[in-house]
Each structure stands twice: as C-alpha cells, then as structure tokens.
Amino acid sequence: AEYMGLQLEKNQEVKVKMENESMALLGKLKDELSNRKAAMNELEREVSGSKEQALRLAGEMEMQGRAMQKLKVEFEENLRKREQMLEERFRCDLDQLEGEYQRETNTGSRIQSE
C-alpha cells in the first residue's frame, strides 16, 4: 500500500510536471504564432504598398509614354515642315539660277550674233 501511495505520488508529480511543460510549450507556440501573424501582417502591408507603388509607377510610365508619343509626332511634323521649307528654298534658288543662266545665255547669243 505504501508502494502504491509512493507510486501515485510519483505519478502525480510526473503528471504535474508534464502539464507544466505542456503549458510552457503551448505558451511558446502561442507566442510564435503571434510573432508570425505580426510578420505576415507586416509583409501584407509591404506587398500592398509595393502594389500601390507599382500601379503608381505604371501610371507615370503610361503618362510619360503618351508624352513621348506626342513629342515624337511634333518632332516629325516639324521635320516635315523644315523639309518643305528647304525644298521650296531650293526650288526658288534653282529657278533664280536658271533665270540668270537664261539671261547670260541670251546675252551671250546676242553678242555673238552682233
């Protein structure tokens, strides 16, 4: 009977010790879970911020693309206008030179015929 009493007492001690260890382990697990939840929340905030930043950058890039397209169109229009102006000047200069050549040729022909 004494042996059984000691055995019961020992079993009770082991049971209490195991319960205490289990509670300590459970506490650690709860803390770890809490830390991981906090880390996940932080990551979600970062991802959300990154998404917003990516969307903002995409919008800015789209606006810059439109602005670049507009500049390209303006540049091409200015280039065409300059080409036309140069072509017209060239034609005027050519007409003027042809006129002078004709006058010189006519003057030379008159001198020869005299």
mmCIF file of the C-alpha atoms, coordinates in Angstrom:
data_MODEL
# 
_entry.id   MODEL 
# 
loop_
_atom_site.group_PDB 
_atom_site.id 
_atom_site.type_symbol 
_atom_site.label_atom_id 
_atom_site.label_alt_id 
_atom_site.label_comp_id 
_atom_site.label_asym_id 
_atom_site.label_entity_id 
_atom_site.label_seq_id 
_atom_site.pdbx_PDB_ins_code 
_atom_site.Cartn_x 
_atom_site.Cartn_y 
_atom_site.Cartn_z 
_atom_site.occupancy 
_atom_site.B_iso_or_equiv 
_atom_site.pdbx_formal_charge 
_atom_site.auth_seq_id 
_atom_site.auth_comp_id 
_atom_site.auth_asym_id 
_atom_site.auth_atom_id 
_atom_site.pdbx_PDB_model_num 
ATOM 1   C CA . ALA A 1 1   ? 0.000  0.000  0.000    1.00 0.00 ? 1   ALA A CA 1 
ATOM 2   C CA . GLU A 1 2   ? 2.874  2.312  0.804    1.00 0.00 ? 2   GLU A CA 1 
ATOM 3   C CA . TYR A 1 3   ? 4.441  1.446  -2.543   1.00 0.00 ? 3   TYR A CA 1 
ATOM 4   C CA . MET A 1 4   ? 1.156  2.262  -4.261   1.00 0.00 ? 4   MET A CA 1 
ATOM 5   C CA . GLY A 1 5   ? 0.992  5.550  -2.369   1.00 0.00 ? 5   GLY A CA 1 
ATOM 6   C CA . LEU A 1 6   ? 4.512  6.468  -3.445   1.00 0.00 ? 6   LEU A CA 1 
ATOM 7   C CA . GLN A 1 7   ? 3.734  5.384  -6.973   1.00 0.00 ? 7   GLN A CA 1 
ATOM 8   C CA . LEU A 1 8   ? 0.585  7.546  -7.001   1.00 0.00 ? 8   LEU A CA 1 
ATOM 9   C CA . GLU A 1 9   ? 2.516  10.498 -5.640   1.00 0.00 ? 9   GLU A CA 1 
ATOM 10  C CA . LYS A 1 10  ? 5.246  9.988  -8.220   1.00 0.00 ? 10  LYS A CA 1 
ATOM 11  C CA . ASN A 1 11  ? 2.653  9.666  -10.983  1.00 0.00 ? 11  ASN A CA 1 
ATOM 12  C CA . GLN A 1 12  ? 1.007  12.863 -9.717   1.00 0.00 ? 12  GLN A CA 1 
ATOM 13  C CA . GLU A 1 13  ? 4.372  14.694 -9.825   1.00 0.00 ? 13  GLU A CA 1 
ATOM 14  C CA . VAL A 1 14  ? 5.066  13.441 -13.356  1.00 0.00 ? 14  VAL A CA 1 
ATOM 15  C CA . LYS A 1 15  ? 1.567  14.468 -14.388  1.00 0.00 ? 15  LYS A CA 1 
ATOM 16  C CA . VAL A 1 16  ? 2.001  17.989 -12.939  1.00 0.00 ? 16  VAL A CA 1 
ATOM 17  C CA . LYS A 1 17  ? 5.461  18.266 -14.489  1.00 0.00 ? 17  LYS A CA 1 
ATOM 18  C CA . MET A 1 18  ? 4.127  17.188 -17.902  1.00 0.00 ? 18  MET A CA 1 
ATOM 19  C CA . GLU A 1 19  ? 1.184  19.593 -17.613  1.00 0.00 ? 19  GLU A CA 1 
ATOM 20  C CA . ASN A 1 20  ? 3.578  22.424 -16.750  1.00 0.00 ? 20  ASN A CA 1 
ATOM 21  C CA . GLU A 1 21  ? 5.847  21.541 -19.675  1.00 0.00 ? 21  GLU A CA 1 
ATOM 22  C CA . SER A 1 22  ? 2.815  21.302 -21.967  1.00 0.00 ? 22  SER A CA 1 
ATOM 23  C CA . MET A 1 23  ? 1.550  24.699 -20.797  1.00 0.00 ? 23  MET A CA 1 
ATOM 24  C CA . ALA A 1 24  ? 5.015  26.216 -21.287  1.00 0.00 ? 24  ALA A CA 1 
ATOM 25  C CA . LEU A 1 25  ? 5.240  24.692 -24.768  1.00 0.00 ? 25  LEU A CA 1 
ATOM 26  C CA . LEU A 1 26  ? 1.720  25.897 -25.561  1.00 0.00 ? 26  LEU A CA 1 
ATOM 27  C CA . GLY A 1 27  ? 2.713  29.395 -24.428  1.00 0.00 ? 27  GLY A CA 1 
ATOM 28  C CA . LYS A 1 28  ? 5.785  29.311 -26.662  1.00 0.00 ? 28  LYS A CA 1 
ATOM 29  C CA . LEU A 1 29  ? 3.670  28.118 -29.598  1.00 0.00 ? 29  LEU A CA 1 
ATOM 30  C CA . LYS A 1 30  ? 1.145  30.926 -28.996  1.00 0.00 ? 30  LYS A CA 1 
ATOM 31  C CA . ASP A 1 31  ? 3.978  33.481 -28.883  1.00 0.00 ? 31  ASP A CA 1 
ATOM 32  C CA . GLU A 1 32  ? 5.479  32.060 -32.080  1.00 0.00 ? 32  GLU A CA 1 
ATOM 33  C CA . LEU A 1 33  ? 2.072  32.133 -33.770  1.00 0.00 ? 33  LEU A CA 1 
ATOM 34  C CA . SER A 1 34  ? 1.557  35.716 -32.639  1.00 0.00 ? 34  SER A CA 1 
ATOM 35  C CA . ASN A 1 35  ? 5.010  36.692 -33.978  1.00 0.00 ? 35  ASN A CA 1 
ATOM 36  C CA . ARG A 1 36  ? 4.322  35.002 -37.297  1.00 0.00 ? 36  ARG A CA 1 
ATOM 37  C CA . LYS A 1 37  ? 0.938  36.724 -37.595  1.00 0.00 ? 37  LYS A CA 1 
ATOM 38  C CA . ALA A 1 38  ? 2.621  40.070 -36.942  1.00 0.00 ? 38  ALA A CA 1 
ATOM 39  C CA . ALA A 1 39  ? 5.275  39.268 -39.561  1.00 0.00 ? 39  ALA A CA 1 
ATOM 40  C CA . MET A 1 40  ? 2.546  38.259 -42.064  1.00 0.00 ? 40  MET A CA 1 
ATOM 41  C CA . ASN A 1 41  ? 0.674  41.496 -41.398  1.00 0.00 ? 41  ASN A CA 1 
ATOM 42  C CA . GLU A 1 42  ? 3.875  43.460 -41.973  1.00 0.00 ? 42  GLU A CA 1 
ATOM 43  C CA . LEU A 1 43  ? 4.505  41.578 -45.228  1.00 0.00 ? 43  LEU A CA 1 
ATOM 44  C CA . GLU A 1 44  ? 0.931  42.222 -46.348  1.00 0.00 ? 44  GLU A CA 1 
ATOM 45  C CA . ARG A 1 45  ? 1.408  45.949 -45.674  1.00 0.00 ? 45  ARG A CA 1 
ATOM 46  C CA . GLU A 1 46  ? 4.672  45.916 -47.630  1.00 0.00 ? 46  GLU A CA 1 
ATOM 47  C CA . VAL A 1 47  ? 3.097  43.994 -50.514  1.00 0.00 ? 47  VAL A CA 1 
ATOM 48  C CA . SER A 1 48  ? 0.117  46.337 -50.510  1.00 0.00 ? 48  SER A CA 1 
ATOM 49  C CA . GLY A 1 49  ? 2.480  49.320 -50.524  1.00 0.00 ? 49  GLY A CA 1 
ATOM 50  C CA . SER A 1 50  ? 4.511  47.724 -53.303  1.00 0.00 ? 50  SER A CA 1 
ATOM 51  C CA . LYS A 1 51  ? 1.358  47.110 -55.360  1.00 0.00 ? 51  LYS A CA 1 
ATOM 52  C CA . GLU A 1 52  ? 0.275  50.716 -54.907  1.00 0.00 ? 52  GLU A CA 1 
ATOM 53  C CA . GLN A 1 53  ? 3.751  51.912 -55.814  1.00 0.00 ? 53  GLN A CA 1 
ATOM 54  C CA . ALA A 1 54  ? 3.824  49.614 -58.863  1.00 0.00 ? 54  ALA A CA 1 
ATOM 55  C CA . LEU A 1 55  ? 0.428  50.900 -60.000  1.00 0.00 ? 55  LEU A CA 1 
ATOM 56  C CA . ARG A 1 56  ? 1.547  54.489 -59.467  1.00 0.00 ? 56  ARG A CA 1 
ATOM 57  C CA . LEU A 1 57  ? 4.764  53.846 -61.426  1.00 0.00 ? 57  LEU A CA 1 
ATOM 58  C CA . ALA A 1 58  ? 2.811  52.132 -64.209  1.00 0.00 ? 58  ALA A CA 1 
ATOM 59  C CA . GLY A 1 59  ? 0.528  55.167 -64.422  1.00 0.00 ? 59  GLY A CA 1 
ATOM 60  C CA . GLU A 1 60  ? 3.506  57.515 -64.546  1.00 0.00 ? 60  GLU A CA 1 
ATOM 61  C CA . MET A 1 61  ? 5.167  55.387 -67.220  1.00 0.00 ? 61  MET A CA 1 
ATOM 62  C CA . GLU A 1 62  ? 1.971  55.406 -69.274  1.00 0.00 ? 62  GLU A CA 1 
ATOM 63  C CA . MET A 1 63  ? 1.761  59.199 -68.988  1.00 0.00 ? 63  MET A CA 1 
ATOM 64  C CA . GLN A 1 64  ? 5.428  59.513 -69.965  1.00 0.00 ? 64  GLN A CA 1 
ATOM 65  C CA . GLY A 1 65  ? 4.817  57.181 -72.906  1.00 0.00 ? 65  GLY A CA 1 
ATOM 66  C CA . ARG A 1 66  ? 1.950  59.361 -74.095  1.00 0.00 ? 66  ARG A CA 1 
ATOM 67  C CA . ALA A 1 67  ? 4.075  62.484 -73.647  1.00 0.00 ? 67  ALA A CA 1 
ATOM 68  C CA . MET A 1 68  ? 6.920  60.852 -75.618  1.00 0.00 ? 68  MET A CA 1 
ATOM 69  C CA . GLN A 1 69  ? 4.500  59.875 -78.391  1.00 0.00 ? 69  GLN A CA 1 
ATOM 70  C CA . LYS A 1 70  ? 3.203  63.446 -78.531  1.00 0.00 ? 70  LYS A CA 1 
ATOM 71  C CA . LEU A 1 71  ? 6.778  64.799 -78.717  1.00 0.00 ? 71  LEU A CA 1 
ATOM 72  C CA . LYS A 1 72  ? 7.603  62.290 -81.464  1.00 0.00 ? 72  LYS A CA 1 
ATOM 73  C CA . VAL A 1 73  ? 4.584  63.414 -83.509  1.00 0.00 ? 73  VAL A CA 1 
ATOM 74  C CA . GLU A 1 74  ? 5.507  67.094 -83.009  1.00 0.00 ? 74  GLU A CA 1 
ATOM 75  C CA . PHE A 1 75  ? 9.123  66.362 -83.965  1.00 0.00 ? 75  PHE A CA 1 
ATOM 76  C CA . GLU A 1 76  ? 8.056  64.542 -87.126  1.00 0.00 ? 76  GLU A CA 1 
ATOM 77  C CA . GLU A 1 77  ? 5.693  67.397 -88.077  1.00 0.00 ? 77  GLU A CA 1 
ATOM 78  C CA . ASN A 1 78  ? 8.462  69.959 -87.557  1.00 0.00 ? 78  ASN A CA 1 
ATOM 79  C CA . LEU A 1 79  ? 10.839 67.820 -89.586  1.00 0.00 ? 79  LEU A CA 1 
ATOM 80  C CA . ARG A 1 80  ? 8.330  67.637 -92.488  1.00 0.00 ? 80  ARG A CA 1 
ATOM 81  C CA . LYS A 1 81  ? 7.796  71.412 -92.335  1.00 0.00 ? 81  LYS A CA 1 
ATOM 82  C CA . ARG A 1 82  ? 11.557 72.033 -92.422  1.00 0.00 ? 82  ARG A CA 1 
ATOM 83  C CA . GLU A 1 83  ? 11.955 69.647 -95.350  1.00 0.00 ? 83  GLU A CA 1 
ATOM 84  C CA . GLN A 1 84  ? 9.188  71.505 -97.219  1.00 0.00 ? 84  GLN A CA 1 
ATOM 85  C CA . MET A 1 85  ? 10.777 74.881 -96.460  1.00 0.00 ? 85  MET A CA 1 
ATOM 86  C CA . LEU A 1 86  ? 14.188 73.676 -97.625  1.00 0.00 ? 86  LEU A CA 1 
ATOM 87  C CA . GLU A 1 87  ? 12.643 72.168 -100.759 1.00 0.00 ? 87  GLU A CA 1 
ATOM 88  C CA . GLU A 1 88  ? 10.849 75.435 -101.548 1.00 0.00 ? 88  GLU A CA 1 
ATOM 89  C CA . ARG A 1 89  ? 14.035 77.455 -100.963 1.00 0.00 ? 89  ARG A CA 1 
ATOM 90  C CA . PHE A 1 90  ? 15.981 75.047 -103.145 1.00 0.00 ? 90  PHE A CA 1 
ATOM 91  C CA . ARG A 1 91  ? 13.365 75.384 -105.909 1.00 0.00 ? 91  ARG A CA 1 
ATOM 92  C CA . CYS A 1 92  ? 13.437 79.187 -105.640 1.00 0.00 ? 92  CYS A CA 1 
ATOM 93  C CA . ASP A 1 93  ? 17.242 79.221 -105.731 1.00 0.00 ? 93  ASP A CA 1 
ATOM 94  C CA . LEU A 1 94  ? 17.211 76.808 -108.669 1.00 0.00 ? 94  LEU A CA 1 
ATOM 95  C CA . ASP A 1 95  ? 14.619 78.940 -110.531 1.00 0.00 ? 95  ASP A CA 1 
ATOM 96  C CA . GLN A 1 96  ? 16.710 82.031 -109.844 1.00 0.00 ? 96  GLN A CA 1 
ATOM 97  C CA . LEU A 1 97  ? 19.876 80.341 -111.107 1.00 0.00 ? 97  LEU A CA 1 
ATOM 98  C CA . GLU A 1 98  ? 18.063 79.054 -114.204 1.00 0.00 ? 98  GLU A CA 1 
ATOM 99  C CA . GLY A 1 99  ? 16.770 82.582 -114.858 1.00 0.00 ? 99  GLY A CA 1 
ATOM 100 C CA . GLU A 1 100 ? 20.268 84.047 -114.526 1.00 0.00 ? 100 GLU A CA 1 
ATOM 101 C CA . TYR A 1 101 ? 21.659 81.302 -116.773 1.00 0.00 ? 101 TYR A CA 1 
ATOM 102 C CA . GLN A 1 102 ? 19.000 82.051 -119.396 1.00 0.00 ? 102 GLN A CA 1 
ATOM 103 C CA . ARG A 1 103 ? 19.815 85.771 -119.277 1.00 0.00 ? 103 ARG A CA 1 
ATOM 104 C CA . GLU A 1 104 ? 23.542 85.066 -119.570 1.00 0.00 ? 104 GLU A CA 1 
ATOM 105 C CA . THR A 1 105 ? 22.914 82.657 -122.441 1.00 0.00 ? 105 THR A CA 1 
ATOM 106 C CA . ASN A 1 106 ? 20.627 85.137 -124.199 1.00 0.00 ? 106 ASN A CA 1 
ATOM 107 C CA . THR A 1 107 ? 23.134 87.956 -123.672 1.00 0.00 ? 107 THR A CA 1 
ATOM 108 C CA . GLY A 1 108 ? 25.937 85.726 -124.970 1.00 0.00 ? 108 GLY A CA 1 
ATOM 109 C CA . SER A 1 109 ? 23.855 84.757 -128.049 1.00 0.00 ? 109 SER A CA 1 
ATOM 110 C CA . ARG A 1 110 ? 23.120 88.415 -128.812 1.00 0.00 ? 110 ARG A CA 1 
ATOM 111 C CA . ILE A 1 111 ? 26.761 89.356 -128.526 1.00 0.00 ? 111 ILE A CA 1 
ATOM 112 C CA . GLN A 1 112 ? 27.740 86.522 -130.855 1.00 0.00 ? 112 GLN A CA 1 
ATOM 113 C CA . SER A 1 113 ? 25.083 87.440 -133.396 1.00 0.00 ? 113 SER A CA 1 
ATOM 114 C CA . GLU A 1 114 ? 26.248 91.065 -133.433 1.00 0.00 ? 114 GLU A CA 1 
# 
